Amino acid sequence: MLIVVVLLIGAALTALILQARNNSTNGAEQRTRAAAVTLAQVPMVVTALGSPDPTATLQPLAEDVRKSGGFDYVVIFSREGIAYTAPNPEEIGTHVVGAYGAAFKGPFTSSFATPFGRVVDTTAPADRPDGSVAGLVSVGYTVAHAGGDVSRQLPVLLGGAAAALAAGTAGAVLVRRRLRRQTHGLGPSEMTRMYEHHDAVLHAVREGVLIVGADTRVVLANDEARRLLGLPPEVEGRPVAELGLNPGLAELLASGRAATDEVHPAEDRLLAVNNRPTAPFGGGPGSVATVRDTTELRALAGQAEAARARLQLLYDAGPRVGTTLDIVQTAQELADVAVPRFADFATVELADPVLRGDEPPPGTGTAGGPEIRRTAVSGIRDDWPLYPVGSLISFVPATAEGAALESGHAVLAADLHQAQAWRARDPENSDRVLAYGIHSLISVPLQARGLILGEVNFWRAGESEPFGEEDVSFAEELVARAAITVDNARRYTREHRMAETLQRSLLPRGLPRQGALDVAYRYRPARQGVGGDWFDVVPLPGFRVALVVGDVVGHGLHAAATMGRLRTAVLNFSALDLPPDELIARLDDLVARLDQGEAAAGEGDDDGEPAAVTGATCLYAIYDPVSGHCTMARAGHPPPALVHTDGSVEFLDLPAGPPLGVGGLPFETSELRLAPGTALVLYTNGLIATRDRDLDSGLADLHAALADTRAERSPEETCRAVFDALVPPRPSDDIALLVARTRLFEPGQVATWEVPDEFAAVSRVRSACADQLAAWGLEELAFTSELILSELITNAIRYGTQPVRVRMLRDTSLVCEVSDGSSTAPYLRYAATTDEGGRGLFLVAQMAERWGTRYTARGKVIWSEQPLVAPAHQFEAMLL
């Protein structure tokens, strides 16, 4: 240690001297360059060089610069090299020594050795105003003059070196004492002999030794352990899990548990492993394992290998069987996992109710009971002679298949040539099977939770050994594990079918008849799990139409039931003819109350959490074909898209609002005017957001798909183009798409009158309405229409406020509307026989097919709707 300290001190001194020399040289170059350039640029120097006696002016200046700057010399000379100044006056007028030609192009620095040390010289040109060189200035400086800094630092460095030497000496003494304590007084020679002895013993024994620390990393492994376990050369410090050992052996070494002669495979060896913890014996936490090659088990190596292969097959079957919740796929995976590692052919038969998700009936597959259907087949060749997939099969009790179904346990038919009952059941097929080379069979019932779902048959053919008794238990274990996944798939199929049935029953079966919009839709349920997407087209009074699209987050029965609740609520709220923002607000309040009710009732999912329905979104739009106005509001739903008549696509920037049930913010209504032929595209989140596509990318893809559609393309064609471009074959979420192309009523379909505030105006308006009906060819509706309008206009004048307007609309039916500025709505009542009034609305309700009241921002509208063809015996029915 002292030698190292001394070497470090010497290296530091050398580095300091070299650094100081380098710094001195660099400093000298900078100083001479600065002095030469500065002096060459002094105007007086250039002027003096052109005078008759340059020395008289330049010698004092040069000497002053030399002395003040501490330079060795400052020489100013002509272009021909004649010195005008010199430290020694005798050298004035002589020719300078050295090459200075390079200085004509700019300042030039060089160095050369002298008896007094290395001198740094910088020569700079003194340029006239026209750029020509009048002379040169040379400044020299001896580098050795800068070495005084090193001398001043040497005492400090030597003092530090002495302190470091003392500290190193003290450290060496302390380390020596500590080592003596840790080695129990043994000196280096004794420690070396002991280590060599232990190392020789460790690597000489013919038994592997492996020491593992508490962090499961290898501390020590001898040569025999490396050989037996196939360990890499640099194994120390690596975790046991990264050594590529058998999982059982790796678990034993990592756990540190005590073990005695446990047998574990390692490549082609069977190893007996003993493992003991080291902590009770004075060592740190960890374990030491001894490994030996068990030659006494060589005779059982074949059986152990077979057992290992079966265990590995059981281990591999776990992740390979049941990758999906599809029953047919799960059955095929079960057949595939057994071939060829256990059988040459494997078949799976399931009861038809199981394939539909129901429980199988008693006696499934047995003689006289319901038949089972072959669902999956796998084999080493594709030309198997077995019954094909889809065949219905019924087994007799005497056969291995029938006996297995009746007993509930696996049955072995080691030699099918001797199985007379099996051959007699279907002689033609049996002979074909035997001729093919299939000679051995194990039939295992596929049962879970006490239900026999079907059967699995394992077949061996050709040169394969016949099945033995030891294979029966393995076949039962394999099928028992797979039966759980088959039953899970069955139960999922049942739930999925129920949820899908519920969902489809809650969705609209078709589109209602209306003339305001040309509408088409698409709906695609999720591949795995039914969701809560819905849509609706709701006709409103005045030939207006409401478009609704909603999405309940989640899947399954709860999402489908919640969707049904929300859809019913929207239909009921639509019957009140509410504005979009008010309808969304009421729907939001309903969702919040549903959440509170379910939380109070303790309803929840499997984890005990409340099954809240928050996360539902909705978009509600109302289109008026008379004015072309469209009002809409949304609650957390993706924005709608507009495809204009020129083919351009626009995503409407509507106020988003929070999802339903969140509360806290009001909902806003946006109003816009749509030109005839504009396509309004509403959709749910599943169309644009998938696992492989974020929201922004989905909107961009939808924009591209809509932009590719022609302006004259129908909504049905638009739906097809969007689905072809965006919907994957197996969507992970429900998708709803609604495309509506707008129409606008012709002026001839609308008639409007202003009604003065006088009862005499009723007859005039009634007469004008009769004329309009005659122009429309609806004379047979004149009487009932006049009666309806008389009652409604009279009520508006008597109980309402101005302005009062009358409007008639003709499309698929006749609509009469009377609006006024009052928000007080009339109500229907039954007048007593002695009452003189109160029968007007009763007559309106009897004569009109429908009637009602809707509120506007400035009052109300009372409307009635009549079919274009008057029903026969209308008045007779009223009298009855």
Summary of the structure (lengths in Angstrom):
residues: 880
radius of gyration: 50.9
end to end distance: 125.1
largest distance: 153.2
contacts: 2808
relative contact order: 0.04
helix: 44%
strand: 25%
